[in-house]
Structure formats: C-alpha cells, structure tokens
Amino acid sequence: MINFDGELISDSSSYLNAENSLFARGDGLVEVVRVVQGKVVFWEDHYLRLMASMRILRMEIPMNFTMEFLEEELKRTIRESGLTDKAVVGRFYVFPRNTKVSGDTDRSVSYLIQLKTLSSPFYLHEDSPYEVDLYKDFYVQAGMLSTLPIVSRVLENTGSVYARENGYADCILLNDLKNVVQTLKGNLFLAVNNKIKTPPLADGCQNNVLRKKVIELIEKSQEYDIEEASISPFELQKADELFIAEISSGIRSVTRYRRTEFKKEVAVNFLGKLNAAARFS
C-alpha cells in the first residue's frame, strides 16, 4: 500500500496529476529508510536530514511533522500492508502541493510513503563480482544542492543505462571539477593501508545517513583513520579497497576497476560493525 497524505491507497491507484510539482518539475525530496520488524533504523538521523533538506529548499514544514508523527505514519503503512514482521525499505517523498505555475511561492507540502520488501533483516556482504567504471557523459555539480535527497535522478538513470550496456555493475560519478563524488548506487570509500578516504560534501556527494554512520564507525575504530578529501580518478587504482555505502544493502565491495582488483577485508569488517550499530540504534 501507499500512504498519500495519511490516506492509505493501493499501489495501483492514480494519485498524481500533471500539475503535481513532483511529476511536472521534479520538485521534491525522497528520504530512504530501512525498517526491520517495525523498527526504523537510524530514524532520528533520517528525520533530521529530511527536515534540514526541506528548510534548504524553502518548503513549509507542517506543524504536525514531528518525528513521532512521521514515524507512526510509516509504521501504520507497514502494518496495513501486512509487512510488520518483514524487513522493508520505506521511501518517504515530500513535495509542494499541486501548483499551476513554477514560480508559485506556496511551499506547503504533501507526503507519500512507498514500501519495498528486503530479502534479509541484516546488511549482507555480497561476494559476487562488482566491476565499475567512470561515467563521464554528465557530471555532478559540486555544492550543497547535490548533497540533498532530491527526487530528480536523470544523471543516475542515464548512468545506469551506460553501465548495463557496457557490462558494469555500477559507475563512479565525477563532479564538474573532475573529482570523484560517489557511485550511481551510493557513497564511495577508498582504503589504503590504515587510511580510509571519502569525498567531502563540498564536492557534491550525497549527505545521507549511512555515509554519516560509516564515518562514525571508522572514527571509533582503532585500526583506521578517516579523511574527507577530494579524490582524483588517478587515486582509484592505487587503493587496496573500494567500497560503497547504501541504505538498502549496507556496504558493498567493488571487486574491479579497469585493470585493478580489490580486496574486501575492510568492507566486511565495517559491515559487521554497521549491523551492530543498526541493531542498537
């Protein structure tokens, strides 16, 4: 089922029209959360990110948009869909209500909750090959706007077509300064010896909750140091490991980039830590 402004409707229902800002202009946000047996993983972090993103895009935050209200709406949708005992991904869309002109200053919002079941309540490490390449047809714009969970995914969609056509599992995105930003699927981390490096928010990578949690886990570890700094494409082949953090699957190892094959030990290590953190969040 889908929750549209508190009304539960079937997945096949017609609930958007041509004047809807989400459809007509891609003017909206989507926060992706993981829910395991009724518990929203890292919910406070997701809520604060959504509220901050709404403020940046000058959306009007309703008085009832408390952390408790939105959590209950998500859980109610899960209960009514018969998925309480399942692991699911909830996609929480927030967008301005129907407006007839793009310059309308009315930024009152609607919300929509969509669900997708997961195969496991745990983050799992996939051992299958995962080869990537650079995607250079289009570039991410460095800056704050690119860090937000904006609905529009034209770059990611065209990049996915390129990946499929060329036999890659994923592609690495660059910004307009030709620095590495992330992959089509999630945030990228590069491990060399005892240092782990990830692009800074200023370069335009997604400022999502799992990126924050992985950085926190690295900071708490005694084995590795974390550095948020720009990454040149030339650094990729010098790494011991490349891994991706994504809210649905957790941590995924890149196995090959061009002629370089990578290890998996660091990714597996932090995946275990991430599962523990999710359990007690």
Disulfide bonds with the S-S distance in Angstrom:
none
